[in-house]
Amino acid sequence: MLSPGGFRVLPPVVKNLLIINAIFFLATVTLPNTFNIDLYEIFSLKYFGSEHFRPYQLITYMFMHGNFGHIFFNMFALWMFGSTIENFWGPRRFLIYYLVTGIGAGLVHYAVYYFQINPLINTLDTFLFNPNMANLNEILSTHRFKVDPYYDAEIYNAFLSFQRAVGELNISPNNSLAMQNASLFISDYREYYLNMPSVVGASGAVFGILLAFGMMFPNVMIYLYFFIPIRAKWFVIFYGALELYLGFTGTQDGVAHFAHLGGMLFGIVLILMWRRKSKNNFFN
């Protein structure tokens, strides 16, 4: 059953989401050169342990995109599948679903990230609490430092000083000045490491919409790459399984696979809640 407004090729929420995403993308391209403002630092979703994390980023990150291809395919999928879902549910429910799945995607992504980096953070904290060669060697043997001179020249120069301090400590483990320099770098690196991750894009919410489409219209034919016919339910299952595989294998580094899965997870939970509520209202 369609919403009371009837079928629209471009329903209001989808239309406004497309406009807002386009405005954000144009702003990210133009503002750095004209006003030296980096919107990625303000609106992208930072890790919850970062000093730069702000709660509003759980919403704003959905409107940020890394490049034209990123925004084009997300917005194309939003229009292609989201229009049908909004016509089916109505604007209010669709907007709630979009925001919940987008926020859920960010939460799941960083929940997984927490368990991935927690052993390293504990190792760094152990050294900072008790700086000695044994704890320093534990860091050196278990972690490969991720220091990008183009991202932060200051931390890169500090890393070069740290390497010199490590060399001095290998010769003279009781060198207190070298140990102090190593501790200063590890403290700065811990902060740098927590501040480094950023998530942008509507992909989590779009995967939630894809999940909804597959549940609402499981037997509708979708043409994969505009050529290969596949039923919506198998399309959703295929992409869900693919994201799970890519997430656990670490393939396609730089893509937030668990955010995609988070959008689908929050989507199915929300749909089942709504179905249960509708069923209870029917019997009441």
Protein Blocks (a to p, Z undefined) as FASTA:
>chain_A
ZZfkopafbafklmmmmmmmmmmmmmmmmmmmmnopafklmmmccdfkbmkbcfklmmmm
mmgcfblmlmmmmmmmmmmmmmmmmmmnopklmmmmmmmmmmmmmmmmmmmmmmmmmmmm
mmmmmmmmmgcfklmmmmmmmpccdddfklommlmmmmmmmmmmmmmmmmmmmlmklmmm
mmmmmmmmmmmmmmmpccedjklmmmmmmmmmmmmmmmbccdehhlagcdfklmmmmmmm
mmmmmmmnopaihiafklmmmmmmmmmmmmmmmmmmmmmmmmZZ
